[in-house]
Amino acid sequence: MKTGSAQRVSLLFNYGERMDKIQIGTIVNAVGLKGEVKIVNYSGSKERYCELESISVENTKHQIEKVRFNKELVILKLSGVDDRSAAEEAKGKGIYIDESDLPALSEGEYYIRDMIGLSVVDDTGTVLGCLSDVIQNSAQDLYEVELKDGKKILIPAVEEFILNIDIEKKQMDVKLIEGLIP
């Protein structure tokens, strides 16, 4: 049985073409006077920034000069961002890494970007629809499935419901309880 956790990352696209840049955060504010930026982290581990030498702010590459944390937020000092004005200009911009900088995942872990679009099949072999999102702000992940009729259901990402995830076959096998599908 292959069930596990999902790691949230998203791909940067340019006119429909994949650019192999992975968004791991967004700059939400400037910090202090020396050009530090505050980042909401999407990578699953804020400590990930300590392992990186550089990141891209949108399409501009920057060396990471300093990393610190304020609760769950990441605060970075980036090369070329040397004062508050420059840091404020970066507000709202995405933080990206190269796909080659993604860490290897353990058995049973998947990147959400690889899961979106999986065909969702119940234990009778019926195709229900496709995985449209993974919601991670609850006790356990929730898989949002868009059914063939356009309606959406949420399936808890626990072994009782998720029988198998096969990224190569682009399929998730599920066992649903009565009443889950309206």
C-alpha positions as CSV (number, residue, x, y, z in Angstrom):
1,M,0.0,0.0,0.0
2,K,1.4,3.3,-1.0
3,T,-0.1,6.1,0.9
4,G,1.7,9.0,2.3
5,S,2.1,12.7,2.7
6,A,2.1,15.3,0.0
7,Q,4.6,18.1,-0.3
8,R,3.2,21.4,-1.7
9,V,5.2,22.9,-4.5
10,S,4.0,24.5,-7.7
11,L,5.5,24.9,-11.1
12,L,6.2,28.2,-12.8
13,F,4.6,28.3,-16.2
14,N,5.3,30.7,-19.1
15,Y,2.6,30.8,-21.8
16,G,1.9,27.1,-21.1
17,E,5.5,26.0,-21.2
18,R,7.0,24.4,-18.2
19,M,10.1,26.3,-17.1
20,D,11.3,23.8,-14.4
21,K,11.1,26.4,-11.7
22,I,9.4,25.4,-8.5
23,Q,7.6,27.9,-6.3
24,I,8.5,27.3,-2.6
25,G,7.2,30.6,-1.2
26,T,6.0,34.2,-1.6
27,I,7.5,37.4,-0.3
28,V,5.0,39.0,2.0
29,N,6.9,42.0,3.4
30,A,10.1,43.8,4.0
31,V,11.9,43.4,7.3
32,G,14.1,46.2,8.8
33,L,16.2,48.6,6.8
34,K,18.9,46.3,5.3
35,G,16.9,44.6,2.7
36,E,15.6,41.5,4.4
37,V,12.4,39.9,3.1
38,K,9.7,37.9,5.0
39,I,8.5,34.8,3.2
40,V,5.5,32.5,3.5
41,N,7.0,29.1,3.0
42,Y,5.3,26.5,0.8
43,S,8.1,23.9,0.8
44,G,6.9,21.8,3.8
45,S,10.1,22.7,5.8
46,K,11.2,26.2,6.5
47,E,14.7,24.7,7.3
48,R,14.9,24.0,3.5
49,Y,16.1,27.5,3.0
50,C,19.2,26.9,5.0
51,E,20.2,24.2,2.5
52,L,19.9,26.4,-0.5
53,E,22.7,28.6,-1.9
54,S,20.4,30.6,-4.2
55,I,16.8,31.2,-5.1
56,S,14.9,33.1,-7.8
57,V,12.6,36.0,-7.1
58,E,10.3,35.5,-10.1
59,N,13.0,35.4,-12.9
60,T,15.9,37.0,-11.0
61,K,18.4,34.8,-9.3
62,H,19.8,35.8,-5.9
63,Q,22.4,34.3,-3.6
64,I,21.1,33.7,-0.1
65,E,23.3,35.7,2.3
66,K,21.4,35.0,5.5
67,V,18.4,32.9,6.8
68,R,16.5,33.3,10.0
69,F,13.0,32.5,11.2
70,N,10.2,34.3,12.9
71,K,7.7,31.7,14.0
72,E,6.7,29.9,10.8
73,L,7.9,32.7,8.5
74,V,11.3,32.7,6.8
75,I,13.4,35.8,6.7
76,L,16.0,36.0,4.0
77,K,18.8,38.5,3.2
78,L,19.3,38.2,-0.6
79,S,22.2,39.5,-2.7
80,G,21.2,42.6,-4.6
81,V,18.4,43.5,-2.2
82,D,20.3,45.9,0.0
83,D,17.8,48.3,1.5
84,R,14.1,48.5,2.6
85,S,13.0,50.1,-0.6
86,A,14.4,47.1,-2.7
87,A,12.8,44.6,-0.3
88,E,9.4,46.4,-0.5
89,E,9.6,46.2,-4.4
90,A,9.8,42.4,-4.0
91,K,6.6,42.2,-1.9
92,G,4.1,39.8,-3.5
93,K,6.6,38.1,-5.7
94,G,7.2,34.3,-5.8
95,I,10.3,32.5,-4.5
96,Y,11.4,29.7,-6.8
97,I,14.1,27.0,-7.0
98,D,15.3,25.0,-9.9
99,E,13.7,21.5,-10.2
100,S,17.1,20.0,-9.6
101,D,17.1,21.6,-6.1
102,L,14.1,19.6,-5.0
103,P,14.9,17.2,-2.2
104,A,14.5,13.5,-2.7
105,L,11.3,12.2,-1.1
106,S,10.9,9.2,1.2
107,E,8.8,6.2,0.2
108,G,5.1,7.2,0.3
109,E,5.7,10.9,-0.1
110,Y,4.7,12.8,-3.3
111,Y,4.9,16.3,-4.6
112,I,1.4,17.7,-5.0
113,R,2.3,18.9,-8.5
114,D,2.8,15.3,-9.4
115,M,-0.5,14.2,-7.9
116,I,-2.8,16.8,-9.5
117,G,-4.7,15.3,-12.3
118,L,-4.4,11.7,-11.1
119,S,-7.4,9.6,-12.1
120,V,-9.3,8.6,-9.0
121,V,-10.7,5.0,-9.1
122,D,-12.9,3.4,-6.4
123,D,-12.5,-0.2,-5.2
124,T,-15.0,-1.5,-7.8
125,G,-12.9,-0.1,-10.6
126,T,-15.1,2.8,-11.4
127,V,-13.4,6.0,-12.4
128,L,-14.8,8.8,-10.1
129,G,-13.0,11.7,-11.6
130,C,-9.6,13.4,-11.1
131,L,-7.6,14.8,-8.2
132,S,-7.9,18.6,-8.4
133,D,-6.2,19.8,-5.2
134,V,-4.6,18.7,-1.9
135,I,-5.7,20.8,1.1
136,Q,-3.2,20.8,3.9
137,N,-4.6,23.1,6.5
138,S,-6.4,20.4,8.6
139,A,-5.4,17.5,10.9
140,Q,-4.7,15.4,7.8
141,D,-4.4,16.3,4.2
142,L,-7.7,16.3,2.2
143,Y,-7.8,15.2,-1.4
144,E,-10.2,17.3,-3.5
145,V,-11.6,15.2,-6.3
146,E,-13.5,16.7,-9.2
147,L,-16.2,14.1,-10.2
148,K,-17.2,13.5,-13.8
149,D,-20.3,15.7,-13.3
150,G,-18.2,18.6,-12.1
151,K,-19.1,18.3,-8.4
152,K,-16.2,18.2,-5.9
153,I,-15.7,15.9,-2.9
154,L,-13.1,15.8,-0.2
155,I,-11.4,12.5,0.7
156,P,-9.3,12.3,3.9
157,A,-5.7,11.3,3.0
158,V,-5.7,8.3,5.4
159,E,-5.2,4.6,4.8
160,E,-8.9,3.8,5.4
161,F,-9.8,5.7,2.2
162,I,-6.6,5.8,0.1
163,L,-5.7,2.3,-1.1
164,N,-2.9,3.1,-3.5
165,I,-1.2,6.0,-5.2
166,D,0.7,5.3,-8.4
167,I,2.3,8.4,-9.9
168,E,3.6,6.5,-12.9
169,K,0.2,5.1,-13.8
170,K,-1.4,8.5,-12.9
171,Q,-3.9,6.7,-10.7
172,M,-5.2,6.9,-7.1
173,D,-7.2,4.0,-5.8
174,V,-9.7,4.8,-3.1
175,K,-12.3,3.1,-0.9
176,L,-15.3,5.4,-0.1
177,I,-17.8,5.1,2.6
178,E,-21.5,5.4,1.9
179,G,-22.7,9.0,1.7
180,L,-19.4,10.5,0.7
181,I,-20.6,11.1,-2.8
182,P,-23.8,13.2,-2.9
